[in-house]
């Protein structure tokens, strides 16, 4: 595998960070490593943003469900 080309490897269930790191630092040039760092940081920020959105949306759904249940319980 050429230096840092298998980006799907990071998403694999069997991903081995140490092996991936070792492969990158032994086969990639410094400019390629720096480019991969930027790519990884971008992916991390995007995933973090998506996670925050999911938590926010689920939090509001739970609050709405709680309010609905409380309103229904008033009738019984």
ChimeraX attribute file (.defattr): number of C-alpha atoms within 10 A of each C-alpha:
attribute: neighborCount
match mode: 1-to-1
recipient: residues
	/A:1	7
	/A:2	9
	/A:3	15
	/A:4	18
	/A:5	10
	/A:6	10
	/A:7	11
	/A:8	8
	/A:9	14
	/A:10	13
	/A:11	8
	/A:12	9
	/A:13	7
	/A:14	8
	/A:15	12
	/A:16	11
	/A:17	11
	/A:18	9
	/A:19	9
	/A:20	14
	/A:21	11
	/A:22	10
	/A:23	15
	/A:24	19
	/A:25	14
	/A:26	9
	/A:27	14
	/A:28	15
	/A:29	12
	/A:30	11
	/A:31	9
	/A:32	15
	/A:33	16
	/A:34	12
	/A:35	13
	/A:36	18
	/A:37	12
	/A:38	12
	/A:39	12
	/A:40	14
	/A:41	12
	/A:42	12
	/A:43	12
	/A:44	12
	/A:45	11
	/A:46	12
	/A:47	12
	/A:48	12
	/A:49	12
	/A:50	12
	/A:51	12
	/A:52	12
	/A:53	12
	/A:54	11
	/A:55	12
	/A:56	11
	/A:57	11
	/A:58	12
	/A:59	12
	/A:60	11
	/A:61	12
	/A:62	11
	/A:63	11
	/A:64	12
	/A:65	12
	/A:66	12
	/A:67	12
	/A:68	11
	/A:69	11
	/A:70	11
	/A:71	11
	/A:72	10
	/A:73	9
	/A:74	7
	/A:75	6
	/A:76	5
